[in-house]
Amino acid sequence: MLTQSRRWQFTLAALLVAAIVLFPIYWMLLTSVLPSELTRSRSPSLLPQLSALSLGAFRTVLARKPVLTWLANSVLVTVAATCVSLFIATMAGYSLSRFKSRAQQAAGFALLVSKMLPASLIVIPFFIAFSTFGLIDSRWGLILANAAVGVPFATWLMKGFFDGIPREIELAAMLDGCNGAQAVWYVVLPLARPGLAAAGIYLAIVTWSDFVFARTLVTNPDLWVLNVGMQSFLGEYLVDWSSLMAVGTLSLAPVLVLFLLLEPFLVSGMTQGAAAN
């Protein structure tokens, strides 16, 4: 009976925490479908009437601003930077996991230290370097900047997953006729799919939510990403909250879709880890 009572207590506590964490998202969605006069009232309703809801803010932002262009830029930069970062992080993580030389340890330590540097500290060197190579106002410059920022943590994340894969599995594959590259491709990487999914989600979220590089390295409005475009809805004396929250909702949707697509790999990785323990 005590166990059942504690189970209910944990369930209620989890629901309370989930409600607190998800409330900002709920309020953003609610603000995007309510008229501005209701969102600016002194006593806004948490559960408004259905007749008050409208998609007018979404139609307004799509008509007033090139939101779809900004969304396409965000998707392109995120996909490209995630692919580049994930490839580099996978190779570097495998190298740090399988080879234990002093050079490898120094490289790993350098990656760890570089992760501690804030984006505001390295954006000026990036701007100078990209100005030299003509990468200002270029999607490629933004892709490379986000890839450089995401690689250090993703490398250590992948190293942890590769450390959990026994070296003997690769040796067995080599005894069956595979060379080193084939053993990694056909044996190690399929076992590391949960790690690849976790690293991919991390890299995609970091790139998608970037503002510092996107605002500094790109000044052409046609090349803005969605985060930078959202800033244009902030006026000097007035904020169009309905339009701003509508764009925020559009910005949140691709991340949710990505998480739903990769969630089975994350769950399988957690269940495999629990079974191994």
C-alpha positions in Angstrom: 0.0 0.0 0.0 2.9 2.3 0.8 4.5 1.6 -2.6 1.2 2.4 -4.4 0.9 5.7 -2.4 4.5 6.7 -3.3 3.8 5.8 -6.9 0.9 8.2 -7.0 3.0 10.9 -5.3 5.8 10.5 -7.9 3.1 10.7 -10.7 1.6 13.9 -9.3 5.0 15.4 -8.9 6.0 14.5 -12.5 2.7 16.0 -13.8 3.3 19.2 -11.8 6.8 19.6 -13.1 5.6 18.9 -16.7 2.9 21.5 -16.3 5.4 24.1 -15.1 7.9 23.3 -17.9 5.3 23.2 -20.6 3.3 26.3 -19.5 5.5 28.8 -21.5 4.9 26.8 -24.6 1.1 26.7 -23.9 1.1 30.5 -23.3 3.0 31.1 -26.6 0.5 29.0 -28.5 -2.4 30.7 -26.7 -1.0 34.2 -27.4 -0.5 33.4 -31.1 -4.2 32.6 -31.6 -5.7 35.4 -29.4 -6.4 39.0 -30.5 -3.8 41.5 -29.2 -6.3 43.3 -27.0 -6.9 40.1 -25.0 -3.2 39.2 -24.6 -2.5 42.8 -23.3 -5.4 42.8 -20.8 -4.7 43.1 -17.1 -6.4 39.7 -16.4 -5.8 37.4 -19.4 -7.7 34.1 -19.3 -5.9 30.8 -19.2 -8.8 29.1 -20.8 -10.4 31.5 -23.3 -13.6 30.8 -25.3 -13.1 29.0 -28.6 -14.9 31.8 -30.4 -12.1 34.1 -29.4 -9.4 32.0 -31.1 -8.2 33.0 -34.5 -5.4 32.2 -36.9 -5.2 35.8 -38.1 -1.8 36.4 -36.6 -0.3 33.6 -38.8 -1.9 35.0 -41.9 -0.6 38.5 -41.0 3.0 37.4 -40.4 3.1 35.4 -43.6 1.7 38.4 -45.6 3.9 41.1 -43.9 7.3 39.4 -43.7 9.2 36.7 -45.7 8.7 34.2 -42.9 8.8 31.2 -45.2 12.1 32.4 -46.7 13.6 32.8 -43.2 12.2 29.3 -42.3 13.8 27.8 -45.3 17.1 29.4 -44.5 16.9 28.1 -40.9 16.2 24.6 -42.2 19.0 24.7 -44.7 21.6 26.0 -42.2 20.5 23.5 -39.5 20.5 20.5 -41.7 23.9 21.3 -43.3 25.6 22.3 -40.0 24.2 19.2 -38.2 25.4 16.8 -41.0 28.9 18.4 -41.0 29.2 18.5 -37.2 27.9 15.0 -36.8 30.3 13.5 -39.3 33.3 15.3 -37.7 32.1 14.5 -34.2 31.6 10.8 -35.0 35.1 10.4 -36.5 36.7 12.4 -33.6 34.7 10.5 -31.0 35.7 7.2 -32.4 39.3 8.2 -32.5 39.3 9.4 -28.9 37.6 6.2 -27.8 39.8 3.7 -29.6 43.3 5.4 -29.5 44.8 6.4 -26.2 47.9 8.3 -27.2 49.0 11.6 -25.6 48.2 13.5 -28.8 44.6 12.1 -28.6 44.3 13.1 -25.0 45.6 16.6 -25.8 43.1 17.0 -28.6 40.3 15.8 -26.4 41.3 18.3 -23.7 41.4 21.1 -26.3 37.9 20.2 -27.5 36.7 20.3 -23.9 38.2 23.7 -23.3 36.9 25.1 -26.5 33.4 24.1 -25.4 33.7 26.4 -22.4 34.2 29.5 -24.6 30.9 31.5 -25.0 29.8 32.4 -28.5 30.0 36.1 -27.7 33.8 35.6 -27.1 34.6 33.9 -30.4 32.1 35.7 -32.7 34.6 38.6 -33.3 37.5 36.2 -34.5 34.9 34.4 -36.6 33.8 37.7 -38.1 37.4 38.8 -38.9 38.2 35.4 -40.4 35.0 35.2 -42.5 35.5 38.7 -43.7 39.0 37.7 -45.0 37.6 34.7 -46.9 34.5 36.4 -48.1 32.0 34.4 -46.0 30.1 37.3 -44.6 26.4 37.3 -45.7 26.8 33.7 -46.8 25.0 30.6 -45.7 28.2 28.7 -45.8 29.8 31.0 -43.2 26.9 30.5 -40.9 27.0 26.7 -41.4 30.7 26.6 -40.6 30.4 28.8 -37.5 27.6 26.6 -36.1 29.5 23.4 -37.0 32.6 24.6 -35.2 30.5 25.4 -32.0 28.7 22.1 -32.0 31.6 19.7 -32.6 33.3 19.7 -29.2 30.4 18.6 -27.1 29.1 16.2 -29.7 32.6 14.6 -29.9 32.6 13.8 -26.2 29.0 12.6 -26.4 29.9 10.2 -29.2 33.1 9.1 -27.4 31.0 8.0 -24.5 28.8 5.9 -26.7 31.8 4.3 -28.5 33.4 3.6 -25.1 30.3 1.4 -24.4 30.8 -0.7 -27.5 33.3 -3.5 -26.9 36.4 -3.5 -29.1 36.1 -7.3 -29.4 33.0 -6.8 -31.7 35.2 -5.0 -34.2 37.9 -7.6 -34.0 35.3 -10.4 -34.6 34.1 -8.5 -37.7 37.7 -8.3 -39.0 38.1 -12.0 -38.4 35.1 -12.5 -40.6 36.7 -10.6 -43.5 35.9 -6.9 -42.8 38.6 -4.3 -42.9 38.7 -1.6 -40.3 36.5 0.9 -42.2 33.9 -1.9 -42.9 33.8 -3.0 -39.3 33.1 0.6 -38.2 30.4 1.1 -40.9 28.6 -2.2 -40.6 29.1 -3.0 -36.9 30.0 0.0 -34.8 27.8 2.7 -36.3 24.6 0.6 -36.2 25.2 -0.1 -32.5 25.9 3.7 -31.9 22.6 4.8 -33.5 21.1 6.0 -30.2 24.3 8.1 -29.7 24.0 9.5 -33.3 20.4 10.4 -32.6 21.2 12.1 -29.3 24.1 14.0 -30.9 22.0 14.9 -34.0 19.2 16.4 -31.8 21.7 18.3 -29.7 23.5 19.8 -32.8 20.2 20.6 -34.6 18.8 22.4 -31.5 22.0 24.4 -31.0 22.1 25.5 -34.6 18.4 26.2 -34.8 18.4 28.3 -31.7 21.6 30.3 -32.6 21.2 34.0 -32.7 24.7 35.5 -32.1 26.3 34.1 -35.2 23.2 34.5 -37.3 22.8 38.2 -36.3 26.5 39.1 -36.6 27.6 37.2 -39.7 24.5 37.8 -41.9 23.1 41.3 -42.5 21.2 40.6 -45.7 17.5 40.2 -44.7 17.0 37.7 -47.6 19.5 35.4 -45.8 18.2 35.9 -42.3 17.2 32.8 -40.3 14.0 32.7 -38.4 15.5 33.7 -35.1 16.9 36.9 -36.5 13.7 37.6 -38.4 11.7 37.3 -35.2 13.5 40.4 -33.9 11.9 42.5 -36.6 8.6 42.1 -34.8 10.0 44.0 -31.8 9.2 47.7 -32.3 10.8 50.6 -30.5 7.6 51.4 -28.6 5.2 48.5 -29.3 5.5 44.7 -29.5 3.1 42.8 -31.7 2.8 39.9 -29.3 0.3 37.9 -31.4 2.6 38.0 -34.5 5.7 37.4 -32.5 4.2 34.3 -30.8 2.9 33.1 -34.2 6.5 33.2 -35.6 7.7 31.5 -32.4 5.2 28.7 -32.9 6.4 28.2 -36.5 10.0 28.1 -35.1 9.1 25.5 -32.6 7.4 23.1 -35.0 10.4 21.7 -36.9 12.2 20.9 -33.6 9.2 19.0 -32.3 9.1 17.1 -35.6 12.8 16.2 -35.4 12.4 15.0 -31.9 9.4 12.8 -32.8 11.3 11.3 -35.7 14.4 10.5 -33.6 12.6 9.6 -30.4 12.5 5.8 -31.1 16.3 5.7 -31.3 16.6 7.6 -28.0 14.2 5.3 -26.3 15.9 2.2 -27.6 19.2 3.5 -26.4 17.9 4.1 -22.9 16.2 0.6 -22.7 19.3 -1.1 -24.0 21.4 0.7 -21.3 18.9 -0.3 -18.6 18.9 -3.9 -19.8 22.7 -3.9 -19.8 22.8 -2.7 -16.2 
